[in-house]
């Protein structure tokens, strides 16, 4: 039985940490910054961790 291929587009956007958590870049931080508040821009700056059922579902695809 052949192995399932990983989703290459997803692999480029997500990173699995050493403890198995899934890190991703916050969406909405590429353009149209003037319409967003300074607080919102600060929050979008860093990366975020996906947890729970969504992380389980994504780990299969990676």
mmCIF file of the C-alpha atoms, coordinates in Angstrom:
data_MODEL
# 
_entry.id   MODEL 
# 
loop_
_atom_site.group_PDB 
_atom_site.id 
_atom_site.type_symbol 
_atom_site.label_atom_id 
_atom_site.label_alt_id 
_atom_site.label_comp_id 
_atom_site.label_asym_id 
_atom_site.label_entity_id 
_atom_site.label_seq_id 
_atom_site.pdbx_PDB_ins_code 
_atom_site.Cartn_x 
_atom_site.Cartn_y 
_atom_site.Cartn_z 
_atom_site.occupancy 
_atom_site.B_iso_or_equiv 
_atom_site.pdbx_formal_charge 
_atom_site.auth_seq_id 
_atom_site.auth_comp_id 
_atom_site.auth_asym_id 
_atom_site.auth_atom_id 
_atom_site.pdbx_PDB_model_num 
ATOM 1  C CA . UNK A 1 1  ? 0.000  0.000  0.000  1.00 0.00 ? 1  UNK A CA 1 
ATOM 2  C CA . UNK A 1 2  ? 1.561  3.356  -0.984 1.00 0.00 ? 2  UNK A CA 1 
ATOM 3  C CA . UNK A 1 3  ? 1.981  6.106  1.572  1.00 0.00 ? 3  UNK A CA 1 
ATOM 4  C CA . UNK A 1 4  ? -0.225 9.205  1.423  1.00 0.00 ? 4  UNK A CA 1 
ATOM 5  C CA . UNK A 1 5  ? 1.569  12.232 0.017  1.00 0.00 ? 5  UNK A CA 1 
ATOM 6  C CA . UNK A 1 6  ? 1.919  15.317 2.177  1.00 0.00 ? 6  UNK A CA 1 
ATOM 7  C CA . UNK A 1 7  ? 0.327  18.545 0.967  1.00 0.00 ? 7  UNK A CA 1 
ATOM 8  C CA . UNK A 1 8  ? 3.327  20.545 -0.285 1.00 0.00 ? 8  UNK A CA 1 
ATOM 9  C CA . UNK A 1 9  ? 1.500  23.891 -0.212 1.00 0.00 ? 9  UNK A CA 1 
ATOM 10 C CA . UNK A 1 10 ? 0.566  23.317 3.420  1.00 0.00 ? 10 UNK A CA 1 
ATOM 11 C CA . UNK A 1 11 ? 4.092  22.254 4.353  1.00 0.00 ? 11 UNK A CA 1 
ATOM 12 C CA . UNK A 1 12 ? 5.452  25.583 3.128  1.00 0.00 ? 12 UNK A CA 1 
ATOM 13 C CA . UNK A 1 13 ? 3.001  27.542 5.290  1.00 0.00 ? 13 UNK A CA 1 
ATOM 14 C CA . UNK A 1 14 ? 3.134  25.539 8.521  1.00 0.00 ? 14 UNK A CA 1 
ATOM 15 C CA . UNK A 1 15 ? 5.922  24.325 10.775 1.00 0.00 ? 15 UNK A CA 1 
ATOM 16 C CA . UNK A 1 16 ? 5.763  21.487 13.303 1.00 0.00 ? 16 UNK A CA 1 
ATOM 17 C CA . UNK A 1 17 ? 7.729  22.266 16.467 1.00 0.00 ? 17 UNK A CA 1 
ATOM 18 C CA . UNK A 1 18 ? 9.815  19.732 18.384 1.00 0.00 ? 18 UNK A CA 1 
ATOM 19 C CA . UNK A 1 19 ? 6.925  19.131 20.794 1.00 0.00 ? 19 UNK A CA 1 
ATOM 20 C CA . UNK A 1 20 ? 4.480  18.522 17.934 1.00 0.00 ? 20 UNK A CA 1 
ATOM 21 C CA . UNK A 1 21 ? 2.666  21.855 17.958 1.00 0.00 ? 21 UNK A CA 1 
ATOM 22 C CA . UNK A 1 22 ? 1.832  23.492 14.629 1.00 0.00 ? 22 UNK A CA 1 
ATOM 23 C CA . UNK A 1 23 ? 3.028  27.058 14.064 1.00 0.00 ? 23 UNK A CA 1 
ATOM 24 C CA . UNK A 1 24 ? 1.706  29.375 11.345 1.00 0.00 ? 24 UNK A CA 1 
ATOM 25 C CA . UNK A 1 25 ? 1.968  33.003 10.282 1.00 0.00 ? 25 UNK A CA 1 
ATOM 26 C CA . UNK A 1 26 ? -0.999 35.195 11.137 1.00 0.00 ? 26 UNK A CA 1 
ATOM 27 C CA . UNK A 1 27 ? -3.217 35.849 8.104  1.00 0.00 ? 27 UNK A CA 1 
ATOM 28 C CA . UNK A 1 28 ? -4.088 39.395 7.055  1.00 0.00 ? 28 UNK A CA 1 
ATOM 29 C CA . UNK A 1 29 ? -0.645 40.947 7.452  1.00 0.00 ? 29 UNK A CA 1 
ATOM 30 C CA . UNK A 1 30 ? 0.467  41.401 3.846  1.00 0.00 ? 30 UNK A CA 1 
ATOM 31 C CA . UNK A 1 31 ? -1.322 44.591 2.752  1.00 0.00 ? 31 UNK A CA 1 
ATOM 32 C CA . UNK A 1 32 ? -4.057 47.142 3.617  1.00 0.00 ? 32 UNK A CA 1 
ATOM 33 C CA . UNK A 1 33 ? -2.379 47.937 6.929  1.00 0.00 ? 33 UNK A CA 1 
ATOM 34 C CA . UNK A 1 34 ? -3.663 51.534 7.084  1.00 0.00 ? 34 UNK A CA 1 
ATOM 35 C CA . UNK A 1 35 ? -7.223 50.349 7.671  1.00 0.00 ? 35 UNK A CA 1 
ATOM 36 C CA . UNK A 1 36 ? -6.244 48.238 10.663 1.00 0.00 ? 36 UNK A CA 1 
ATOM 37 C CA . UNK A 1 37 ? -5.680 49.554 14.176 1.00 0.00 ? 37 UNK A CA 1 
ATOM 38 C CA . UNK A 1 38 ? -2.186 49.636 15.685 1.00 0.00 ? 38 UNK A CA 1 
ATOM 39 C CA . UNK A 1 39 ? -3.260 47.069 18.287 1.00 0.00 ? 39 UNK A CA 1 
ATOM 40 C CA . UNK A 1 40 ? -4.442 44.683 15.567 1.00 0.00 ? 40 UNK A CA 1 
ATOM 41 C CA . UNK A 1 41 ? -1.208 45.156 13.577 1.00 0.00 ? 41 UNK A CA 1 
ATOM 42 C CA . UNK A 1 42 ? 0.871  44.358 16.655 1.00 0.00 ? 42 UNK A CA 1 
ATOM 43 C CA . UNK A 1 43 ? -1.114 41.168 17.250 1.00 0.00 ? 43 UNK A CA 1 
ATOM 44 C CA . UNK A 1 44 ? -0.646 40.087 13.646 1.00 0.00 ? 44 UNK A CA 1 
ATOM 45 C CA . UNK A 1 45 ? 3.119  40.548 13.823 1.00 0.00 ? 45 UNK A CA 1 
ATOM 46 C CA . UNK A 1 46 ? 4.167  37.257 15.419 1.00 0.00 ? 46 UNK A CA 1 
ATOM 47 C CA . UNK A 1 47 ? 3.391  33.654 14.616 1.00 0.00 ? 47 UNK A CA 1 
ATOM 48 C CA . UNK A 1 48 ? 0.598  31.655 16.223 1.00 0.00 ? 48 UNK A CA 1 
ATOM 49 C CA . UNK A 1 49 ? 0.067  28.056 17.336 1.00 0.00 ? 49 UNK A CA 1 
ATOM 50 C CA . UNK A 1 50 ? -2.812 25.920 16.049 1.00 0.00 ? 50 UNK A CA 1 
ATOM 51 C CA . UNK A 1 51 ? -4.268 23.683 18.754 1.00 0.00 ? 51 UNK A CA 1 
ATOM 52 C CA . UNK A 1 52 ? -7.053 21.187 19.275 1.00 0.00 ? 52 UNK A CA 1 
ATOM 53 C CA . UNK A 1 53 ? -8.948 19.321 16.580 1.00 0.00 ? 53 UNK A CA 1 
ATOM 54 C CA . UNK A 1 54 ? -7.654 21.597 13.805 1.00 0.00 ? 54 UNK A CA 1 
ATOM 55 C CA . UNK A 1 55 ? -4.042 20.703 14.665 1.00 0.00 ? 55 UNK A CA 1 
ATOM 56 C CA . UNK A 1 56 ? -4.857 16.981 14.628 1.00 0.00 ? 56 UNK A CA 1 
ATOM 57 C CA . UNK A 1 57 ? -6.476 17.295 11.215 1.00 0.00 ? 57 UNK A CA 1 
ATOM 58 C CA . UNK A 1 58 ? -3.536 19.263 9.788  1.00 0.00 ? 58 UNK A CA 1 
ATOM 59 C CA . UNK A 1 59 ? -0.871 16.929 11.200 1.00 0.00 ? 59 UNK A CA 1 
ATOM 60 C CA . UNK A 1 60 ? -2.206 14.120 8.970  1.00 0.00 ? 60 UNK A CA 1 
ATOM 61 C CA . UNK A 1 61 ? -1.724 16.279 5.864  1.00 0.00 ? 61 UNK A CA 1 
ATOM 62 C CA . UNK A 1 62 ? 1.861  17.212 6.819  1.00 0.00 ? 62 UNK A CA 1 
# 
